[in-house]
Amino acid sequence: MTPKQIGDLLDRIGCLSDQCDLDLLLFFYRHPRAFLISERLAQYVGYDLPQVAQSLDILITAGLLRRSPNATHPAQLYVLARGSPLGGWVSSLLRVAEKREGRLAVIQALKQRPPLRRSGGVESEPVADAQPAPHTREVPNA
């Protein structure tokens, strides 16, 4: 598959923005029903827990993954949603990414894409690049 075709698939899928998203999706492609705690999942895929939690939320929100609603037990059942509207495109991407060369090509395509907005739709900027808000004085009855 060419880099352009991979980019087109990523455009159609729309929710994958980084390597953690891809690696979690690959994990669940290989283990479509997994009952485990988030910390163990983070260990399995090799990312820190906050990053895994964010990627899980993205995959669940996109309808690619379902999580059991049991909040009283720390382990959750994660099920890959095969019937998703994005299913055909995701399957095509995963067939490419399941081999090392294909995974590297998808990661390269992800790096070349503009970042998706995360965390409630607001892309945060690094603190060092942040600009102070302009100071304005309110004049009553002006």
N, CA, C and O atoms as CSV, one atom per row, in Angstrom:
chain,resi,resn,atom,element,x,y,z
A,1,MET,N,N,0.858,-1.176,0.000
A,1,MET,CA,C,0.000,0.000,0.000
A,1,MET,C,C,0.902,1.235,0.000
A,1,MET,O,O,1.899,1.284,0.720
A,2,THR,N,N,0.549,2.210,-0.797
A,2,THR,CA,C,1.368,3.415,-0.907
A,2,THR,C,C,1.120,4.344,0.279
A,2,THR,O,O,0.084,4.248,0.936
A,3,PRO,N,N,2.073,5.247,0.557
A,3,PRO,CA,C,1.852,6.223,1.632
A,3,PRO,C,C,0.584,7.060,1.417
A,3,PRO,O,O,-0.105,7.399,2.378
A,4,LYS,N,N,0.279,7.391,0.158
A,4,LYS,CA,C,-0.940,8.162,-0.109
A,4,LYS,C,C,-2.183,7.354,0.253
A,4,LYS,O,O,-3.123,7.892,0.837
A,5,GLN,N,N,-2.195,6.068,-0.089
A,5,GLN,CA,C,-3.338,5.218,0.250
A,5,GLN,C,C,-3.494,5.091,1.767
A,5,GLN,O,O,-4.610,5.100,2.287
A,6,ILE,N,N,-2.375,4.974,2.465
A,6,ILE,CA,C,-2.428,4.917,3.933
A,6,ILE,C,C,-2.987,6.223,4.481
A,6,ILE,O,O,-3.833,6.210,5.374
A,7,GLY,N,N,-2.520,7.351,3.951
A,7,GLY,CA,C,-3.039,8.654,4.373
A,7,GLY,C,C,-4.525,8.788,4.105
A,7,GLY,O,O,-5.260,9.336,4.927
A,8,ASP,N,N,-4.976,8.286,2.949
A,8,ASP,CA,C,-6.404,8.326,2.626
A,8,ASP,C,C,-7.220,7.494,3.619
A,8,ASP,O,O,-8.294,7.914,4.048
A,9,LEU,N,N,-6.709,6.316,3.982
A,9,LEU,CA,C,-7.400,5.495,4.983
A,9,LEU,C,C,-7.475,6.217,6.322
A,9,LEU,O,O,-8.518,6.217,6.975
A,10,LEU,N,N,-6.368,6.833,6.729
A,10,LEU,CA,C,-6.364,7.577,7.993
A,10,LEU,C,C,-7.353,8.732,7.941
A,10,LEU,O,O,-8.018,9.026,8.935
A,11,ASP,N,N,-7.456,9.392,6.781
A,11,ASP,CA,C,-8.436,10.475,6.629
A,11,ASP,C,C,-9.853,9.948,6.796
A,11,ASP,O,O,-10.674,10.572,7.469
A,12,ARG,N,N,-10.142,8.814,6.194
A,12,ARG,CA,C,-11.491,8.247,6.279
A,12,ARG,C,C,-11.829,7.792,7.696
A,12,ARG,O,O,-12.952,7.971,8.168
A,13,ILE,N,N,-10.846,7.204,8.362
A,13,ILE,CA,C,-11.073,6.750,9.739
A,13,ILE,C,C,-11.243,7.955,10.650
A,13,ILE,O,O,-12.164,7.996,11.466
A,14,GLY,N,N,-10.362,8.928,10.514
A,14,GLY,CA,C,-10.533,10.222,11.155
A,14,GLY,C,C,-10.155,10.365,12.612
A,14,GLY,O,O,-9.977,11.493,13.071
A,15,CYS,N,N,-10.022,9.286,13.368
A,15,CYS,CA,C,-9.800,9.444,14.808
A,15,CYS,C,C,-8.394,9.069,15.255
A,15,CYS,O,O,-8.022,9.360,16.392
A,16,LEU,N,N,-7.612,8.442,14.409
A,16,LEU,CA,C,-6.267,8.025,14.805
A,16,LEU,C,C,-5.293,9.171,14.584
A,16,LEU,O,O,-5.207,9.730,13.490
A,17,SER,N,N,-4.560,9.513,15.641
A,17,SER,CA,C,-3.646,10.644,15.491
A,17,SER,C,C,-2.229,10.353,15.945
A,17,SER,O,O,-1.320,11.124,15.639
A,18,ASP,N,N,-2.016,9.265,16.665
A,18,ASP,CA,C,-0.645,8.988,17.093
A,18,ASP,C,C,-0.404,7.489,17.210
A,18,ASP,O,O,-1.309,6.675,17.026
A,19,GLN,N,N,0.826,7.153,17.517
A,19,GLN,CA,C,1.264,5.767,17.564
A,19,GLN,C,C,0.535,4.970,18.642
A,19,GLN,O,O,0.267,3.784,18.449
A,20,CYS,N,N,0.212,5.589,19.759
A,20,CYS,CA,C,-0.504,4.884,20.825
A,20,CYS,C,C,-1.895,4.458,20.351
A,20,CYS,O,O,-2.329,3.341,20.631
A,21,ASP,N,N,-2.597,5.346,19.633
A,21,ASP,CA,C,-3.906,4.981,19.076
A,21,ASP,C,C,-3.774,3.743,18.194
A,21,ASP,O,O,-4.550,2.794,18.313
A,22,LEU,N,N,-2.782,3.768,17.311
A,22,LEU,CA,C,-2.561,2.649,16.392
A,22,LEU,C,C,-2.212,1.371,17.147
A,22,LEU,O,O,-2.772,0.312,16.864
A,23,ASP,N,N,-1.296,1.463,18.100
A,23,ASP,CA,C,-0.859,0.265,18.814
A,23,ASP,C,C,-1.971,-0.338,19.667
A,23,ASP,O,O,-2.056,-1.560,19.794
A,24,LEU,N,N,-2.820,0.498,20.248
A,24,LEU,CA,C,-3.972,-0.042,20.982
A,24,LEU,C,C,-4.932,-0.745,20.031
A,24,LEU,O,O,-5.441,-1.824,20.335
A,25,LEU,N,N,-5.173,-0.131,18.887
A,25,LEU,CA,C,-6.059,-0.750,17.909
A,25,LEU,C,C,-5.483,-2.089,17.432
A,25,LEU,O,O,-6.224,-3.058,17.267
A,26,LEU,N,N,-4.177,-2.143,17.213
A,26,LEU,CA,C,-3.528,-3.404,16.835
A,26,LEU,C,C,-3.635,-4.443,17.955
A,26,LEU,O,O,-3.864,-5.624,17.690
A,27,PHE,N,N,-3.470,-4.003,19.202
A,27,PHE,CA,C,-3.601,-4.926,20.334
A,27,PHE,C,C,-4.989,-5.566,20.333
A,27,PHE,O,O,-5.121,-6.782,20.477
A,28,PHE,N,N,-6.022,-4.735,20.168
A,28,PHE,CA,C,-7.381,-5.269,20.203
A,28,PHE,C,C,-7.732,-6.032,18.923
A,28,PHE,O,O,-8.630,-6.875,18.940
A,29,TYR,N,N,-7.051,-5.756,17.833
A,29,TYR,CA,C,-7.213,-6.546,16.611
A,29,TYR,C,C,-6.710,-7.975,16.859
A,29,TYR,O,O,-7.302,-8.947,16.391
A,30,ARG,N,N,-5.610,-8.076,17.600
A,30,ARG,CA,C,-5.037,-9.387,17.920
A,30,ARG,C,C,-5.750,-10.067,19.092
A,30,ARG,O,O,-5.751,-11.293,19.198
A,31,HIS,N,N,-6.353,-9.266,19.962
A,31,HIS,CA,C,-7.073,-9.765,21.148
A,31,HIS,C,C,-8.443,-9.073,21.184
A,31,HIS,O,O,-8.645,-8.159,21.984
A,32,PRO,N,N,-9.382,-9.495,20.333
A,32,PRO,CA,C,-10.649,-8.764,20.186
A,32,PRO,C,C,-11.524,-8.716,21.434
A,32,PRO,O,O,-12.413,-7.870,21.531
A,33,ARG,N,N,-11.284,-9.608,22.383
A,33,ARG,CA,C,-11.990,-9.584,23.671
A,33,ARG,C,C,-10.932,-9.708,24.752
A,33,ARG,O,O,-10.317,-10.763,24.907
A,34,ALA,N,N,-10.719,-8.637,25.500
A,34,ALA,CA,C,-9.676,-8.641,26.530
A,34,ALA,C,C,-10.259,-8.126,27.837
A,34,ALA,O,O,-10.889,-7.069,27.875
A,35,PHE,N,N,-10.042,-8.882,28.906
A,35,PHE,CA,C,-10.507,-8.507,30.242
A,35,PHE,C,C,-9.273,-8.189,31.073
A,35,PHE,O,O,-8.554,-9.097,31.490
A,36,LEU,N,N,-9.022,-6.911,31.314
A,36,LEU,CA,C,-7.818,-6.522,32.048
A,36,LEU,C,C,-7.947,-5.120,32.624
A,36,LEU,O,O,-8.853,-4.361,32.280
A,37,ILE,N,N,-7.015,-4.804,33.508
A,37,ILE,CA,C,-6.996,-3.470,34.106
A,37,ILE,C,C,-6.184,-2.549,33.200
A,37,ILE,O,O,-5.331,-3.003,32.436
A,38,SER,N,N,-6.457,-1.266,33.294
A,38,SER,CA,C,-5.800,-0.287,32.428
A,38,SER,C,C,-4.288,-0.289,32.598
A,38,SER,O,O,-3.550,-0.129,31.626
A,39,GLU,N,N,-3.826,-0.469,33.828
A,39,GLU,CA,C,-2.382,-0.475,34.080
A,39,GLU,C,C,-1.700,-1.616,33.334
A,39,GLU,O,O,-0.612,-1.440,32.785
A,40,ARG,N,N,-2.338,-2.783,33.313
A,40,ARG,CA,C,-1.770,-3.929,32.605
A,40,ARG,C,C,-1.787,-3.675,31.094
A,40,ARG,O,O,-0.831,-4.008,30.394
A,41,LEU,N,N,-2.863,-3.090,30.604
A,41,LEU,CA,C,-2.937,-2.759,29.181
A,41,LEU,C,C,-1.811,-1.797,28.800
A,41,LEU,O,O,-1.175,-1.956,27.758
A,42,ALA,N,N,-1.571,-0.800,29.650
A,42,ALA,CA,C,-0.486,0.151,29.394
A,42,ALA,C,C,0.861,-0.568,29.342
A,42,ALA,O,O,1.706,-0.248,28.505
A,43,GLN,N,N,1.060,-1.530,30.227
A,43,GLN,CA,C,2.301,-2.317,30.201
A,43,GLN,C,C,2.405,-3.133,28.917
A,43,GLN,O,O,3.479,-3.215,28.322
A,44,TYR,N,N,1.320,-3.727,28.493
A,44,TYR,CA,C,1.341,-4.566,27.294
A,44,TYR,C,C,1.698,-3.770,26.042
A,44,TYR,O,O,2.448,-4.249,25.191
A,45,VAL,N,N,1.159,-2.555,25.930
A,45,VAL,CA,C,1.415,-1.777,24.711
A,45,VAL,C,C,2.606,-0.839,24.847
A,45,VAL,O,O,3.065,-0.274,23.854
A,46,GLY,N,N,3.118,-0.663,26.084
A,46,GLY,CA,C,4.348,0.097,26.270
A,46,GLY,C,C,4.203,1.604,26.312
A,46,GLY,O,O,5.122,2.325,25.925
A,47,TYR,N,N,3.063,2.089,26.776
A,47,TYR,CA,C,2.837,3.530,26.906
A,47,TYR,C,C,2.447,3.838,28.345
A,47,TYR,O,O,2.048,2.948,29.096
A,48,ASP,N,N,2.567,5.112,28.721
A,48,ASP,CA,C,2.161,5.467,30.081
A,48,ASP,C,C,0.634,5.479,30.177
A,48,ASP,O,O,-0.072,5.616,29.178
A,49,LEU,N,N,0.156,5.333,31.400
A,49,LEU,CA,C,-1.275,5.164,31.639
A,49,LEU,C,C,-2.126,6.335,31.132
A,49,LEU,O,O,-3.158,6.088,30.508
A,50,PRO,N,N,-1.744,7.606,31.372
A,50,PRO,CA,C,-2.587,8.694,30.860
A,50,PRO,C,C,-2.724,8.679,29.333
A,50,PRO,O,O,-3.792,8.975,28.798
A,51,GLN,N,N,-1.647,8.335,28.644
A,51,GLN,CA,C,-1.703,8.285,27.183
A,51,GLN,C,C,-2.612,7.145,26.719
A,51,GLN,O,O,-3.379,7.307,25.770
A,52,VAL,N,N,-2.524,6.003,27.383
A,52,VAL,CA,C,-3.384,4.870,27.046
A,52,VAL,C,C,-4.844,5.218,27.333
A,52,VAL,O,O,-5.725,4.909,26.531
A,53,ALA,N,N,-5.102,5.858,28.468
A,53,ALA,CA,C,-6.477,6.244,28.819
A,53,ALA,C,C,-7.057,7.188,27.769
A,53,ALA,O,O,-8.219,7.054,27.387
A,54,GLN,N,N,-6.257,8.134,27.304
A,54,GLN,CA,C,-6.728,9.077,26.287
A,54,GLN,C,C,-7.013,8.348,24.969
A,54,GLN,O,O,-8.035,8.597,24.329
A,55,SER,N,N,-6.122,7.460,24.571
A,55,SER,CA,C,-6.337,6.708,23.333
A,55,SER,C,C,-7.541,5.777,23.449
A,55,SER,O,O,-8.295,5.621,22.489
A,56,LEU,N,N,-7.729,5.159,24.614
A,56,LEU,CA,C,-8.914,4.320,24.821
A,56,LEU,C,C,-10.188,5.136,24.641
A,56,LEU,O,O,-11.124,4.699,23.972
A,57,ASP,N,N,-10.219,6.319,25.240
A,57,ASP,CA,C,-11.397,7.180,25.109
A,57,ASP,C,C,-11.668,7.520,23.647
A,57,ASP,O,O,-12.821,7.548,23.216
A,58,ILE,N,N,-10.614,7.777,22.889
A,58,ILE,CA,C,-10.776,8.117,21.473
A,58,ILE,C,C,-11.348,6.926,20.703
A,58,ILE,O,O,-12.276,7.088,19.910
A,59,LEU,N,N,-10.804,5.745,20.930
A,59,LEU,CA,C,-11.282,4.556,20.219
A,59,LEU,C,C,-12.719,4.213,20.607
A,59,LEU,O,O,-13.505,3.787,19.762
A,60,ILE,N,N,-13.063,4.397,21.878
A,60,ILE,CA,C,-14.429,4.126,22.337
A,60,ILE,C,C,-15.397,5.154,21.760
A,60,ILE,O,O,-16.472,4.794,21.282
A,61,THR,N,N,-15.023,6.426,21.801
A,61,THR,CA,C,-15.874,7.487,21.259
A,61,THR,C,C,-16.112,7.296,19.763
A,61,THR,O,O,-17.203,7.574,19.266
A,62,ALA,N,N,-15.095,6.825,19.048
A,62,ALA,CA,C,-15.218,6.601,17.604
A,62,ALA,C,C,-16.029,5.349,17.272
A,62,ALA,O,O,-16.341,5.100,16.108
A,63,GLY,N,N,-16.369,4.562,18.296
A,63,GLY,CA,C,-17.150,3.353,18.066
A,63,GLY,C,C,-16.326,2.159,17.611
A,63,GLY,O,O,-16.880,1.161,17.151
A,64,LEU,N,N,-15.003,2.254,17.734
A,64,LEU,CA,C,-14.131,1.153,17.323
A,64,LEU,C,C,-13.923,0.134,18.432
A,64,LEU,O,O,-13.507,-0.995,18.175
A,65,LEU,N,N,-14.212,0.531,19.659
A,65,LEU,CA,C,-13.972,-0.316,20.821
A,65,LEU,C,C,-15.109,-0.111,21.805
A,65,LEU,O,O,-15.625,0.998,21.949
A,66,ARG,N,N,-15.500,-1.186,22.483
A,66,ARG,CA,C,-16.503,-1.082,23.549
A,66,ARG,C,C,-15.851,-1.510,24.850
A,66,ARG,O,O,-14.985,-2.384,24.873
A,67,ARG,N,N,-16.284,-0.872,25.941
A,67,ARG,CA,C,-15.764,-1.199,27.273
A,67,ARG,C,C,-16.949,-1.543,28.158
A,67,ARG,O,O,-17.993,-0.896,28.082
A,68,SER,N,N,-16.793,-2.557,28.997
A,68,SER,CA,C,-17.879,-2.948,29.894
A,68,SER,C,C,-18.192,-1.799,30.848
A,68,SER,O,O,-17.287,-1.079,31.269
A,69,PRO,N,N,-19.460,-1.625,31.188
A,69,PRO,CA,C,-19.848,-0.506,32.052
A,69,PRO,C,C,-19.660,-0.768,33.539
A,69,PRO,O,O,-20.123,0.034,34.351
A,70,ASN,N,N,-19.002,-1.854,33.931
A,70,ASN,CA,C,-18.848,-2.212,35.335
A,70,ASN,C,C,-17.812,-1.313,36.002
A,70,ASN,O,O,-16.611,-1.525,35.834
A,71,ALA,N,N,-18.257,-0.322,36.749
A,71,ALA,CA,C,-17.344,0.612,37.408
A,71,ALA,C,C,-16.883,0.108,38.774
A,71,ALA,O,O,-15.998,0.716,39.377
A,72,THR,N,N,-17.456,-0.982,39.278
A,72,THR,CA,C,-17.085,-1.470,40.608
A,72,THR,C,C,-15.877,-2.397,40.573
A,72,THR,O,O,-15.298,-2.688,41.620
A,73,HIS,N,N,-15.495,-2.854,39.420
A,73,HIS,CA,C,-14.358,-3.769,39.287
A,73,HIS,C,C,-13.250,-3.062,38.512
A,73,HIS,O,O,-13.526,-2.438,37.487
A,74,PRO,N,N,-12.002,-3.145,38.976
A,74,PRO,CA,C,-10.922,-2.438,38.270
A,74,PRO,C,C,-10.646,-2.991,36.871
A,74,PRO,O,O,-10.223,-2.245,35.988
A,75,ALA,N,N,-10.878,-4.286,36.660
A,75,ALA,CA,C,-10.674,-4.859,35.327
A,75,ALA,C,C,-11.904,-4.582,34.468
A,75,ALA,O,O,-13.036,-4.616,34.950
A,76,GLN,N,N,-11.664,-4.313,33.212
A,76,GLN,CA,C,-12.745,-4.017,32.275
A,76,GLN,C,C,-12.674,-5.009,31.119
A,76,GLN,O,O,-11.600,-5.496,30.767
A,77,LEU,N,N,-13.826,-5.295,30.542
A,77,LEU,CA,C,-13.867,-6.099,29.330
A,77,LEU,C,C,-13.861,-5.133,28.157
A,77,LEU,O,O,-14.752,-4.293,28.029
A,78,TYR,N,N,-12.855,-5.256,27.305
A,78,TYR,CA,C,-12.755,-4.454,26.088
A,78,TYR,C,C,-13.061,-5.365,24.910
A,78,TYR,O,O,-12.514,-6.463,24.803
A,79,VAL,N,N,-13.939,-4.904,24.027
A,79,VAL,CA,C,-14.336,-5.693,22.867
A,79,VAL,C,C,-14.165,-4.832,21.623
A,79,VAL,O,O,-14.703,-3.728,21.541
A,80,LEU,N,N,-13.410,-5.349,20.655
A,80,LEU,CA,C,-13.244,-4.654,19.386
A,80,LEU,C,C,-14.574,-4.678,18.651
A,80,LEU,O,O,-15.157,-5.743,18.452
A,81,ALA,N,N,-15.051,-3.521,18.252
A,81,ALA,CA,C,-16.347,-3.407,17.580
A,81,ALA,C,C,-16.163,-3.687,16.091
A,81,ALA,O,O,-15.699,-2.826,15.343
A,82,ARG,N,N,-16.520,-4.864,15.678
A,82,ARG,CA,C,-16.349,-5.268,14.272
A,82,ARG,C,C,-17.397,-4.632,13.367
A,82,ARG,O,O,-17.146,-4.461,12.174
A,83,GLY,N,N,-18.554,-4.279,13.894
A,83,GLY,CA,C,-19.635,-3.756,13.072
A,83,GLY,C,C,-19.654,-2.246,12.959
A,83,GLY,O,O,-20.680,-1.672,12.596
A,84,SER,N,N,-18.550,-1.590,13.260
A,84,SER,CA,C,-18.477,-0.135,13.207
A,84,SER,C,C,-18.628,0.357,11.767
A,84,SER,O,O,-18.218,-0.335,10.835
A,85,PRO,N,N,-19.218,1.557,11.572
A,85,PRO,CA,C,-19.281,2.132,10.224
A,85,PRO,C,C,-17.890,2.309,9.601
A,85,PRO,O,O,-17.750,2.344,8.379
A,86,LEU,N,N,-16.871,2.418,10.448
A,86,LEU,CA,C,-15.502,2.567,9.959
A,86,LEU,C,C,-14.823,1.218,9.753
A,86,LEU,O,O,-13.657,1.160,9.365
A,87,GLY,N,N,-15.545,0.142,10.011
A,87,GLY,CA,C,-14.962,-1.194,10.040
A,87,GLY,C,C,-14.149,-1.589,8.826
A,87,GLY,O,O,-13.055,-2.131,8.977
A,88,GLY,N,N,-14.650,-1.335,7.624
A,88,GLY,CA,C,-13.924,-1.720,6.418
A,88,GLY,C,C,-12.604,-0.990,6.281
A,88,GLY,O,O,-11.588,-1.590,5.931
A,89,TRP,N,N,-12.618,0.298,6.556
A,89,TRP,CA,C,-11.387,1.093,6.460
A,89,TRP,C,C,-10.404,0.681,7.547
A,89,TRP,O,O,-9.204,0.571,7.297
A,90,VAL,N,N,-10.917,0.454,8.754
A,90,VAL,CA,C,-10.045,0.045,9.857
A,90,VAL,C,C,-9.436,-1.320,9.558
A,90,VAL,O,O,-8.245,-1.528,9.791
A,91,SER,N,N,-10.233,-2.248,9.048
A,91,SER,CA,C,-9.707,-3.576,8.708
A,91,SER,C,C,-8.602,-3.478,7.666
A,91,SER,O,O,-7.583,-4.161,7.773
A,92,SER,N,N,-8.797,-2.636,6.663
A,92,SER,CA,C,-7.760,-2.450,5.638
A,92,SER,C,C,-6.483,-1.900,6.247
A,92,SER,O,O,-5.387,-2.361,5.928
A,93,LEU,N,N,-6.626,-0.917,7.120
A,93,LEU,CA,C,-5.451,-0.321,7.758
A,93,LEU,C,C,-4.744,-1.338,8.653
A,93,LEU,O,O,-3.515,-1.411,8.658
A,94,LEU,N,N,-5.503,-2.114,9.399
A,94,LEU,CA,C,-4.907,-3.085,10.314
A,94,LEU,C,C,-4.223,-4.230,9.572
A,94,LEU,O,O,-3.221,-4.766,10.046
A,95,ARG,N,N,-4.757,-4.606,8.416
A,95,ARG,CA,C,-4.089,-5.636,7.620
A,95,ARG,C,C,-2.712,-5.156,7.169
A,95,ARG,O,O,-1.776,-5.950,7.078
A,96,VAL,N,N,-2.587,-3.871,6.889
A,96,VAL,CA,C,-1.286,-3.303,6.528
A,96,VAL,C,C,-0.405,-3.214,7.766
A,96,VAL,O,O,0.763,-3.602,7.728
A,97,ALA,N,N,-0.958,-2.707,8.862
A,97,ALA,CA,C,-0.167,-2.398,10.062
A,97,ALA,C,C,0.205,-3.624,10.887
A,97,ALA,O,O,1.037,-3.518,11.788
A,98,GLU,N,N,-0.385,-4.781,10.608
A,98,GLU,CA,C,-0.057,-5.948,11.430
A,98,GLU,C,C,1.349,-6.476,11.166
A,98,GLU,O,O,1.889,-7.217,11.987
A,99,LYS,N,N,1.946,-6.111,10.048
A,99,LYS,CA,C,3.337,-6.469,9.771
A,99,LYS,C,C,4.226,-5.272,10.090
A,99,LYS,O,O,3.793,-4.124,9.987
A,100,ARG,N,N,5.457,-5.540,10.475
A,100,ARG,CA,C,6.372,-4.491,10.937
A,100,ARG,C,C,6.518,-3.355,9.920
A,100,ARG,O,O,6.417,-2.182,10.282
A,101,GLU,N,N,6.753,-3.697,8.660
A,101,GLU,CA,C,6.958,-2.665,7.639
A,101,GLU,C,C,5.707,-1.812,7.467
A,101,GLU,O,O,5.790,-0.594,7.309
A,102,GLY,N,N,4.554,-2.461,7.499
A,102,GLY,CA,C,3.300,-1.731,7.365
A,102,GLY,C,C,3.041,-0.827,8.555
A,102,GLY,O,O,2.580,0.303,8.396
A,103,ARG,N,N,3.338,-1.326,9.754
A,103,ARG,CA,C,3.156,-0.510,10.964
A,103,ARG,C,C,4.034,0.731,10.893
A,103,ARG,O,O,3.591,1.832,11.219
A,104,LEU,N,N,5.283,0.550,10.468
A,104,LEU,CA,C,6.186,1.698,10.348
A,104,LEU,C,C,5.677,2.696,9.307
A,104,LEU,O,O,5.807,3.905,9.497
A,105,ALA,N,N,5.102,2.201,8.215
A,105,ALA,CA,C,4.546,3.092,7.192
A,105,ALA,C,C,3.350,3.871,7.738
A,105,ALA,O,O,3.198,5.057,7.446
A,106,VAL,N,N,2.506,3.214,8.525
A,106,VAL,CA,C,1.348,3.903,9.114
A,106,VAL,C,C,1.822,4.941,10.134
A,106,VAL,O,O,1.290,6.050,10.181
A,107,ILE,N,N,2.816,4.589,10.947
A,107,ILE,CA,C,3.355,5.543,11.925
A,107,ILE,C,C,3.923,6.758,11.205
A,107,ILE,O,O,3.713,7.891,11.638
A,108,GLN,N,N,4.641,6.527,10.109
A,108,GLN,CA,C,5.194,7.645,9.335
A,108,GLN,C,C,4.066,8.527,8.796
A,108,GLN,O,O,4.166,9.753,8.830
A,109,ALA,N,N,3.003,7.911,8.302
A,109,ALA,CA,C,1.860,8.676,7.797
A,109,ALA,C,C,1.195,9.469,8.922
A,109,ALA,O,O,0.773,10.605,8.708
A,110,LEU,N,N,1.097,8.882,10.116
A,110,LEU,CA,C,0.515,9.597,11.260
A,110,LEU,C,C,1.353,10.813,11.621
A,110,LEU,O,O,0.808,11.866,11.955
A,111,LYS,N,N,2.673,10.677,11.557
A,111,LYS,CA,C,3.564,11.792,11.901
A,111,LYS,C,C,3.455,12.935,10.902
A,111,LYS,O,O,3.707,14.086,11.257
A,112,GLN,N,N,3.088,12.639,9.666
A,112,GLN,CA,C,2.995,13.667,8.632
A,112,GLN,C,C,1.651,14.373,8.628
A,112,GLN,O,O,1.470,15.353,7.906
A,113,ARG,N,N,0.718,13.894,9.414
A,113,ARG,CA,C,-0.626,14.484,9.449
A,113,ARG,C,C,-0.672,15.636,10.438
A,113,ARG,O,O,0.064,15.640,11.425
A,114,PRO,N,N,-1.531,16.610,10.182
A,114,PRO,CA,C,-1.719,17.649,11.203
A,114,PRO,C,C,-2.340,17.022,12.443
A,114,PRO,O,O,-3.146,16.099,12.327
A,115,PRO,N,N,-1.978,17.509,13.634
A,115,PRO,CA,C,-2.513,16.905,14.864
A,115,PRO,C,C,-4.020,17.078,14.967
A,115,PRO,O,O,-4.569,18.130,14.637
A,116,LEU,N,N,-4.676,16.016,15.434
A,116,LEU,CA,C,-6.110,16.094,15.704
A,116,LEU,C,C,-6.318,16.793,17.030
A,116,LEU,O,O,-5.454,16.752,17.906
A,117,ARG,N,N,-7.451,17.427,17.172
A,117,ARG,CA,C,-7.768,18.068,18.451
A,117,ARG,C,C,-8.190,17.002,19.434
A,117,ARG,O,O,-9.019,16.147,19.122
A,118,ARG,N,N,-7.616,17.056,20.626
A,118,ARG,CA,C,-7.918,16.101,21.685
A,118,ARG,C,C,-8.355,16.842,22.926
A,118,ARG,O,O,-8.354,18.072,22.955
A,119,SER,N,N,-8.720,16.115,23.933
A,119,SER,CA,C,-9.092,16.659,25.242
A,119,SER,C,C,-10.192,17.697,25.116
A,119,SER,O,O,-9.987,18.868,25.433
A,120,GLY,N,N,-11.343,17.274,24.660
A,120,GLY,CA,C,-12.476,18.179,24.594
A,120,GLY,C,C,-12.417,19.133,23.420
A,120,GLY,O,O,-13.083,20.167,23.437
A,121,GLY,N,N,-11.631,18.811,22.392
A,121,GLY,CA,C,-11.611,19.631,21.199
A,121,GLY,C,C,-10.669,20.805,21.257
A,121,GLY,O,O,-10.672,21.630,20.344
A,122,VAL,N,N,-9.866,20.914,22.290
A,122,VAL,CA,C,-8.944,22.034,22.402
A,122,VAL,C,C,-7.527,21.498,22.338
A,122,VAL,O,O,-7.109,20.713,23.190
A,123,GLU,N,N,-6.800,21.919,21.337
A,123,GLU,CA,C,-5.408,21.501,21.206
A,123,GLU,C,C,-4.581,22.396,22.107
A,123,GLU,O,O,-4.582,23.616,21.940
A,124,SER,N,N,-3.879,21.810,23.053
A,124,SER,CA,C,-3.091,22.622,23.969
A,124,SER,C,C,-1.755,22.945,23.338
A,124,SER,O,O,-1.219,22.160,22.557
A,125,GLU,N,N,-1.220,24.104,23.680
A,125,GLU,CA,C,0.093,24.464,23.181
A,125,GLU,C,C,1.087,24.351,24.317
A,125,GLU,O,O,0.717,24.511,25.480
A,126,PRO,N,N,2.360,24.075,23.996
A,126,PRO,CA,C,3.356,23.981,25.057
A,126,PRO,C,C,3.428,25.273,25.850
A,126,PRO,O,O,3.234,26.360,25.305
A,127,VAL,N,N,3.709,25.150,27.140
A,127,VAL,CA,C,3.744,26.321,28.011
A,127,VAL,C,C,4.765,27.336,27.518
A,127,VAL,O,O,4.519,28.540,27.587
A,128,ALA,N,N,5.904,26.873,27.023
A,128,ALA,CA,C,6.947,27.790,26.560
A,128,ALA,C,C,6.479,28.628,25.378
A,128,ALA,O,O,6.977,29.736,25.178
A,129,ASP,N,N,5.524,28.117,24.584
A,129,ASP,CA,C,5.044,28.840,23.415
A,129,ASP,C,C,3.806,29.676,23.697
A,129,ASP,O,O,3.362,30.434,22.835
A,130,ALA,N,N,3.250,29.549,24.876
A,130,ALA,CA,C,2.009,30.252,25.197
A,130,ALA,C,C,2.246,31.750,25.266
A,130,ALA,O,O,3.258,32.211,25.794
A,131,GLN,N,N,1.312,32.491,24.732
A,131,GLN,CA,C,1.385,33.945,24.752
A,131,GLN,C,C,0.416,34.471,25.804
A,131,GLN,O,O,-0.692,33.950,25.935
A,132,PRO,N,N,0.816,35.497,26.558
A,132,PRO,CA,C,-0.117,36.048,27.533
A,132,PRO,C,C,-1.284,36.727,26.828
A,132,PRO,O,O,-1.141,37.268,25.732
A,133,ALA,N,N,-2.431,36.686,27.477
A,133,ALA,CA,C,-3.602,37.351,26.926
A,133,ALA,C,C,-3.402,38.856,27.012
A,133,ALA,O,O,-2.857,39.350,27.998
A,134,PRO,N,N,-3.840,39.601,25.983
A,134,PRO,CA,C,-3.680,41.053,26.045
A,134,PRO,C,C,-4.502,41.631,27.189
A,134,PRO,O,O,-5.625,41.200,27.450
A,135,HIS,N,N,-3.926,42.602,27.857
A,135,HIS,CA,C,-4.604,43.230,28.982
A,135,HIS,C,C,-5.427,44.398,28.455
A,135,HIS,O,O,-4.907,45.277,27.768
A,136,THR,N,N,-6.699,44.400,28.780
A,136,THR,CA,C,-7.562,45.511,28.381
A,136,THR,C,C,-8.233,46.060,29.620
A,136,THR,O,O,-8.540,45.324,30.558
A,137,ARG,N,N,-8.449,47.321,29.612
A,137,ARG,CA,C,-9.120,47.971,30.728
A,137,ARG,C,C,-10.554,48.254,30.310
A,137,ARG,O,O,-10.813,48.809,29.242
A,138,GLU,N,N,-11.480,47.860,31.177
A,138,GLU,CA,C,-12.884,48.142,30.907
A,138,GLU,C,C,-13.206,49.543,31.395
A,138,GLU,O,O,-12.865,49.931,32.512
A,139,VAL,N,N,-13.864,50.280,30.536
A,139,VAL,CA,C,-14.286,51.628,30.899
A,139,VAL,C,C,-15.799,51.594,31.039
A,139,VAL,O,O,-16.505,51.328,30.066
A,140,PRO,N,N,-16.314,51.865,32.261
A,140,PRO,CA,C,-17.763,51.808,32.453
A,140,PRO,C,C,-18.470,52.879,31.626
A,140,PRO,O,O,-17.992,54.007,31.505
A,141,ASN,N,N,-19.612,52.504,31.064
A,141,ASN,CA,C,-20.472,53.404,30.294
A,141,ASN,C,C,-19.742,54.044,29.126
A,141,ASN,O,O,-20.021,55.193,28.784
A,142,ALA,N,N,-18.836,53.343,28.520
A,142,ALA,CA,C,-18.113,53.929,27.385
A,142,ALA,C,C,-18.736,53.548,26.094
A,142,ALA,O,O,-18.257,53.953,25.034
